[in-house]
Amino acid sequence: MRFQHVLVVGAGQMGGGIAQVVAASGRQVSLHDEVPGAAERSVSAMERSLAKLAEKGGPDPAGVLVRVTPVDGLVPADLMIEAVVEDARVKKAIFQAADGILPAEAILASNTSSIPITTLAAATGRPDRVIGMHFFNPVPVLKLVEVIRALQTSDETTTAIVELAGDLGKIAAEARDFPGFVSNRILMPFVNEAAYALMEGVAEPEAIDTIAKLGFAHPMGPLALADLIGLDTCVSIMEVLHEGLGDPKYAPCPLLRQYVAAGRLGRKTGRGFYEYT
Ligand SMILES: NC(=O)c1ccc[n+]([C@@H]2O[C@H](COP(=O)([O-])OP(=O)(O)OC[C@H]3O[C@@H](n4cnc5c(N)ncnc54)[C@H](O)[C@@H]3O)[C@@H](O)[C@H]2O)c1
């Protein structure tokens, strides 16, 4: 099996989900977060997720959890999957540090929603072995992995990551390294427009989401989805689209910015467009 040991950096909602599916595929996972205790909390969340999945025929939770080890810093591994906050400076620093710690043949992947993979690759001495591996939320449930090739990514790296996605039970779709790739270039302007509709008093949040759910057959409305993604992440992605594509239509909605300034980040803080208990 390729990639026997995977280092996941960032133990938030995405990093935890990624660690879970990688461990469920039989691989060893080291999970690191800069916040002390975050990786351990993530393992507890995995326990709950795995218990639910086991009721529907998923893997034995204990057998998966035993393969996940919280670690205090970056450690050598065959593959790093980075899933820290959507901030280019933070990600670049992690790629530079990982380049010095992981063996030269290891692949460095980012779960970024929008930050150019080409710049992350350029921060390392192995740009041909840097790639975007963009999972979807919730990771144990959603099947898609958007695989993003940097300008420098080799065919061999791309093939290895597409194969890994298949091995994790996912379906890979390849995209080139343009702002927001494919998924967020389409999704985020939709979320942003829903925030504008709310700000301009066109409809209440429930009505906006009901119209999208029943009218477009979406499983969730855009405001509920933004709460799931995290409003801070949504603003960061819109900023990347705005800066990268240079069109004012991508400017983040002021209401989204205001909610972020108030600490209403969505589900992860208990309040966004909706309240969560
Ligand atoms: N939320 C989504 O629906 C979603 C979907 C696909 C991709 N993503 C991407 O995944 C990444 C993580 O998003 P998330 O929703 O899990 O965010 P999150 O806020 O839940 O978690 C981010 C984690 O990164 C940690 N962190 C920050 N700086 C760090 C550092 N220097 N070293 C180690 N850990 C650090 C934080 O402590 C936090 O635990 C982002 O790039 C985001 O764009 C998010």
The ligand as an SDF file (V2000), in Angstrom:
LIG
                    3D

 44 48  0  0  0  0  0  0  0  0999 V2000
  -14.9900   23.9640    6.1610 N   0  0  0  0  0  0  0  0  0  0  0  0
  -15.1890   23.4000    4.9770 C   0  0  0  0  0  0  0  0  0  0  0  0
  -16.3360   23.0620    4.6070 O   0  0  0  0  0  0  0  0  0  0  0  0
  -14.0180   23.1400    4.0730 C   0  0  0  0  0  0  0  0  0  0  0  0
  -14.2010   22.3130    2.9450 C   0  0  0  0  0  0  0  0  0  0  0  0
  -13.0940   22.0350    2.1320 C   0  0  0  0  0  0  0  0  0  0  0  0
  -11.8640   22.6000    2.4220 C   0  0  0  0  0  0  0  0  0  0  0  0
  -11.7210   23.4210    3.5280 N   0  0  0  0  0  0  0  0  0  0  0  0
  -10.3900   23.9690    3.8170 C   0  0  0  0  0  0  0  0  0  0  0  0
   -9.8120   23.1750    4.8430 O   0  0  0  0  0  0  0  0  0  0  0  0
   -8.9310   23.9990    5.6450 C   0  0  0  0  0  0  0  0  0  0  0  0
   -9.3630   23.8930    7.1080 C   0  0  0  0  0  0  0  0  0  0  0  0
  -10.7180   24.2940    7.2310 O   0  0  0  0  0  0  0  0  0  0  0  0
  -11.5810   23.8670    8.5140 P   0  0  0  0  0  0  0  0  0  0  0  0
  -12.9950   24.1540    8.1580 O   0  0  0  0  0  0  0  0  0  0  0  0
  -11.1840   22.5270    9.0010 O   0  0  0  0  0  0  0  0  0  0  0  0
  -11.0840   24.9830    9.5590 O   0  0  0  0  0  0  0  0  0  0  0  0
  -11.1220   24.9280   11.1700 P   0  0  0  0  0  0  0  0  0  0  0  0
  -11.1490   26.3580   11.5980 O   0  0  0  0  0  0  0  0  0  0  0  0
  -12.1880   23.9890   11.6420 O   0  0  0  0  0  0  0  0  0  0  0  0
   -9.7010   24.2490   11.5350 O   0  0  0  0  0  0  0  0  0  0  0  0
   -8.4600   24.8270   11.2440 C   0  0  0  0  0  0  0  0  0  0  0  0
   -7.4650   24.2470   12.2440 C   0  0  0  0  0  0  0  0  0  0  0  0
   -6.1410   24.6430   11.8760 O   0  0  0  0  0  0  0  0  0  0  0  0
   -5.4090   24.8580   13.0590 C   0  0  0  0  0  0  0  0  0  0  0  0
   -4.2220   25.6610   12.7650 N   0  0  0  0  0  0  0  0  0  0  0  0
   -4.1530   26.9710   12.4220 C   0  0  0  0  0  0  0  0  0  0  0  0
   -2.8650   27.3280   12.1940 N   0  0  0  0  0  0  0  0  0  0  0  0
   -2.1140   26.2120   12.3730 C   0  0  0  0  0  0  0  0  0  0  0  0
   -0.7260   25.9300   12.2770 C   0  0  0  0  0  0  0  0  0  0  0  0
    0.1590   26.8800   11.9410 N   0  0  0  0  0  0  0  0  0  0  0  0
   -0.2800   24.6670   12.5280 N   0  0  0  0  0  0  0  0  0  0  0  0
   -1.1620   23.6920   12.8730 C   0  0  0  0  0  0  0  0  0  0  0  0
   -2.5090   23.8930   12.9920 N   0  0  0  0  0  0  0  0  0  0  0  0
   -2.9720   25.1380   12.7340 C   0  0  0  0  0  0  0  0  0  0  0  0
   -6.4150   25.5380   13.9780 C   0  0  0  0  0  0  0  0  0  0  0  0
   -6.0100   25.4690   15.3380 O   0  0  0  0  0  0  0  0  0  0  0  0
   -7.6820   24.7440   13.6800 C   0  0  0  0  0  0  0  0  0  0  0  0
   -7.8240   23.6350   14.5500 O   0  0  0  0  0  0  0  0  0  0  0  0
   -9.0130   25.4060    5.0550 C   0  0  0  0  0  0  0  0  0  0  0  0
   -7.9800   25.5690    4.1330 O   0  0  0  0  0  0  0  0  0  0  0  0
  -10.3670   25.3930    4.3400 C   0  0  0  0  0  0  0  0  0  0  0  0
  -10.4370   26.3320    3.2930 O   0  0  0  0  0  0  0  0  0  0  0  0
  -12.7650   23.6810    4.3470 C   0  0  0  0  0  0  0  0  0  0  0  0
  1  2  1  0
  2  3  2  0
  2  4  1  0
  4  5  1  0
  4 44  2  0
  5  6  2  0
  6  7  1  0
  7  8  2  0
  8  9  1  0
  8 44  1  0
  9 10  1  0
  9 42  1  0
 10 11  1  0
 11 12  1  0
 11 40  1  0
 12 13  1  0
 13 14  1  0
 14 15  2  0
 14 16  1  0
 14 17  1  0
 17 18  1  0
 18 19  2  0
 18 20  1  0
 18 21  1  0
 21 22  1  0
 22 23  1  0
 23 24  1  0
 23 38  1  0
 24 25  1  0
 25 26  1  0
 25 36  1  0
 26 27  1  0
 26 35  1  0
 27 28  2  0
 28 29  1  0
 29 30  1  0
 29 35  2  0
 30 31  1  0
 30 32  2  0
 32 33  1  0
 33 34  2  0
 34 35  1  0
 36 37  1  0
 36 38  1  0
 38 39  1  0
 40 41  1  0
 40 42  1  0
 42 43  1  0
M  CHG  2   8   1  16  -1
M  END
$$$$
